[in-house]
Amino acid sequence: MKNIFLDLNCLHGDKVIISDDDFHYLKNVRRIRKGNTLDAVIGDGKYRLVVSNVDKKSLECDIVAGRKTRNENIVRIQVFQGLLKAKKMDFVVSKLSELGVEALFPLNTSRTVPVVDPRGSRSERWRKIAAEGSKISGIETVMQVKDPVDICKIRGDFKSEGLPVEGKQALIVFSTAYTGCHIKQLLDTLDFSHDMMFSLFFGPEGGFSNKEIKSLLDINGIPVSMGGLVLRSETATVVGAGFVRLYYSFRN
C-alpha cells in the first residue's frame, strides 16, 4: 500500500483530518471511500488509518495503529547536483526520491544558468516533487531538498553544508573531464559499513569546470566515470545514484 505524507496539523487526537490537495488526491485519484484503509506518514510516525467520513472538502480518519518511521535504506546517499534547467531538475528530483536518496543539494556552479528566485519557489516545488516520488516508491521518509548553495562553500567535513556524517564517508565526483576509475571498480574496493555516507557530485549541463573539480579533489573527492558512456546530465545523475544503491542492495 502506498504511503501518503501529511502535515502535523492533520493530527487531531486519535483522528486525522485530510483536506486540500491531499484530499483531492485521495478522493479523485485513489478513489478512497468510507471504510477504506490508508498508510500515512505524519512527522516521524507511520499510521494505519481507517476512513470514517468523507464530505465535500475533507476526509476524517480514525487511527488504528502507529509506530515510528523506519529508514529502510541499505546505503546512505546524498546528492550534490549542479543546477539544471527546470524540467531536467524536476526529473532528477523525482527519480532520486524514488531511489531513496536521503538529501539533494542543488549547486550553483560557474556553468549554471542564473535564475532569479527570491521567494524560493523552485525549492518548494522540488520538495513537493520529492514527496510524490516517495509515495510511488513506498519509502517511509521523504528526501530532503535543500536550497541552492554555491559549490565554493562545500567543505570536506560538511559542517556548513550536507547531512551530519557520523561514520565514514565517500565523496565521489562523477566527471568526464578527469580520468578516474569506473564507479564499480571504486565500490569493489571500499570498506563499506551501514553508517557510511556516499556524497555524490554531478555537474550541470557542460559539467563542472576544471577549477571546481580540483576543489572537490582537494577535499578528498574521488573522480569516477561510468565507462565509455556519454550521458545527458540528468540521466547521469539517476544512473549514478541508482547504481550505488543497487550495488549495495545486491551485496546485502
C-alpha positions in Angstrom: 0.0 0.0 0.0 1.4 3.4 -1.0 2.2 5.8 1.8 0.8 9.3 1.9 2.7 12.1 3.6 0.7 14.6 5.7 1.4 17.7 7.8 1.4 17.5 11.6 -1.6 19.9 11.6 -3.7 17.0 10.2 -3.5 15.2 13.6 -6.4 15.7 16.0 -6.1 13.4 18.9 -6.9 9.9 17.7 -8.2 11.2 14.4 -6.7 12.6 11.2 -8.4 15.2 9.1 -7.2 15.4 5.5 -8.1 18.4 3.3 -6.9 20.5 0.3 -4.6 18.8 -2.2 -4.2 15.6 -0.3 -8.0 15.3 0.0 -8.4 15.7 -3.8 -5.6 13.2 -4.5 -7.2 10.6 -2.2 -10.8 11.1 -3.3 -10.3 11.6 -7.1 -7.1 9.7 -7.9 -7.0 6.9 -5.3 -10.8 6.8 -5.1 -10.8 6.4 -1.3 -14.2 5.8 0.3 -15.6 5.4 3.8 -14.2 2.2 5.3 -11.0 2.1 3.3 -7.6 1.9 5.0 -4.6 4.2 4.4 -1.0 4.2 5.4 0.1 7.8 6.4 3.4 9.2 7.4 3.0 12.2 9.7 6.1 13.7 11.2 8.3 10.8 12.4 5.3 8.4 12.8 3.6 6.0 10.4 -0.1 5.4 11.0 -2.7 2.9 9.7 -5.9 4.9 9.2 -9.5 3.9 8.5 -11.7 6.4 6.7 -14.7 7.1 8.9 -16.3 10.0 7.0 -16.0 11.7 3.6 -17.6 15.0 2.8 -17.1 17.6 0.1 -13.9 19.1 1.5 -12.2 16.6 3.7 -11.7 13.0 4.8 -11.9 12.1 8.5 -9.9 9.0 9.6 -9.5 7.0 12.8 -6.0 6.0 13.8 -6.0 2.2 14.4 -2.2 1.7 14.6 1.0 3.7 14.7 4.8 3.4 15.1 8.0 5.3 14.4 9.0 5.6 10.8 11.9 3.4 9.6 14.8 4.4 7.3 14.8 1.4 5.1 17.9 2.4 3.1 20.7 -0.1 2.9 23.0 2.6 1.8 23.0 6.3 2.8 23.3 8.7 -0.2 23.2 12.4 -0.5 23.5 14.0 -4.0 25.1 17.4 -4.8 23.7 18.3 -8.2 24.8 21.2 -10.4 21.6 23.1 -11.2 19.9 22.0 -14.4 17.2 23.6 -16.5 13.7 23.5 -15.0 12.2 20.3 -16.4 15.5 18.4 -16.2 15.9 19.3 -12.5 12.3 18.3 -11.8 13.1 14.9 -13.4 16.2 14.4 -11.2 14.3 15.3 -8.0 11.6 12.8 -8.8 13.8 9.9 -9.6 16.3 10.4 -6.8 13.4 10.5 -4.3 12.1 7.2 -5.7 15.6 5.7 -5.3 15.6 6.6 -1.6 18.3 9.3 -1.7 18.3 11.0 1.7 19.1 14.6 0.6 19.6 16.6 -2.5 21.7 19.8 -2.6 21.3 21.9 -5.7 24.6 23.6 -6.6 25.3 26.9 -8.2 28.3 26.5 -10.4 30.2 28.5 -13.0 28.2 26.8 -15.7 24.8 27.1 -14.0 22.3 29.4 -15.9 21.4 32.1 -13.3 17.7 32.1 -12.2 16.1 34.8 -10.1 14.1 33.1 -7.4 13.8 35.5 -4.4 10.8 33.6 -2.9 12.4 30.2 -3.1 9.5 28.8 -5.2 11.8 26.4 -7.0 12.9 24.7 -3.8 9.3 24.4 -2.6 8.3 22.8 -5.9 11.2 20.3 -5.7 10.1 19.4 -2.2 6.6 18.6 -3.4 8.0 16.5 -6.3 10.2 14.6 -3.7 7.1 13.8 -1.6 5.3 12.5 -4.7 8.3 10.3 -5.6 8.3 8.8 -2.1 4.6 8.0 -2.4 5.3 5.9 -5.5 8.3 4.0 -4.1 6.7 3.2 -0.7 9.7 4.6 1.2 8.7 5.9 4.7 10.9 9.0 4.6 10.9 11.9 2.1 14.1 13.1 0.5 15.2 16.4 1.9 15.7 19.1 -0.8 17.9 22.0 0.3 18.0 25.5 -1.1 20.7 26.0 -3.7 24.2 26.6 -2.4 27.4 27.8 -4.1 29.8 25.0 -4.9 32.7 27.1 -3.4 31.0 26.7 0.1 31.4 22.9 0.1 33.9 21.6 2.6 35.1 18.0 3.2 33.6 17.9 6.7 30.2 19.2 5.6 29.9 21.2 8.8 28.2 24.0 6.9 26.5 22.0 4.2 25.4 18.4 3.9 23.8 15.9 6.3 25.6 15.0 9.6 28.2 12.3 8.9 28.8 10.2 12.0 30.7 7.4 10.3 32.9 7.0 7.2 32.1 8.8 4.0 32.9 8.5 0.4 32.9 11.7 -1.6 32.6 10.7 -5.3 32.8 13.1 -8.2 31.3 11.9 -11.5 33.1 13.6 -14.3 34.3 13.0 -17.8 36.9 15.8 -17.5 39.2 13.8 -15.3 40.3 10.2 -15.9 39.1 8.2 -13.0 38.3 4.6 -12.3 34.9 3.1 -13.2 32.4 3.5 -10.4 32.1 -0.3 -9.9 35.9 -0.6 -9.5 35.7 2.0 -6.7 32.8 0.4 -4.9 34.6 -3.0 -5.1 37.5 -1.6 -3.1 35.6 0.4 -0.5 35.4 -0.8 3.1 31.6 -0.5 3.3 29.7 -0.1 6.6 26.0 0.7 7.1 26.7 4.1 8.7 28.8 5.2 5.7 27.6 8.2 3.7 28.0 8.4 0.0 28.2 12.1 -1.2 27.8 12.0 -4.9 28.6 15.1 -7.0 27.1 15.6 -10.5 27.7 18.6 -12.7 25.3 20.8 -14.6 24.9 20.8 -18.4 28.5 21.1 -19.6 29.9 19.6 -16.4 32.0 21.1 -13.6 34.8 23.4 -14.6 38.4 22.2 -14.1 38.7 24.6 -11.1 35.6 23.2 -9.5 36.7 19.6 -10.0 40.1 20.4 -8.5 38.4 22.0 -5.4 36.4 18.8 -4.9 39.5 16.6 -5.3 41.3 18.8 -2.7 38.7 17.8 -0.1 39.3 14.1 -0.9 36.8 13.7 -3.7 37.4 10.6 -5.8 36.8 11.1 -9.6 34.9 8.2 -11.3 33.4 7.5 -14.7 30.6 5.3 -16.0 32.8 3.8 -18.7 32.6 5.0 -22.3 29.0 6.2 -21.9 28.3 9.9 -22.7 25.0 10.7 -20.9 22.9 13.8 -20.5 23.4 15.4 -17.1 20.0 14.4 -15.7 20.5 10.8 -17.0 24.0 10.5 -15.5 22.7 11.6 -12.0 19.9 9.0 -11.9 22.1 6.2 -13.3 25.0 7.0 -11.0 22.9 7.2 -7.8 20.9 4.2 -8.8 24.0 2.2 -9.5 25.4 2.9 -6.0 22.1 1.9 -4.3 21.6 -1.2 -6.4 25.2 -2.3 -5.9 24.8 -2.5 -2.2 21.3 -3.9 -2.4 22.7 -6.8 -4.3 25.6 -7.3 -1.9 23.3 -7.3 1.1 
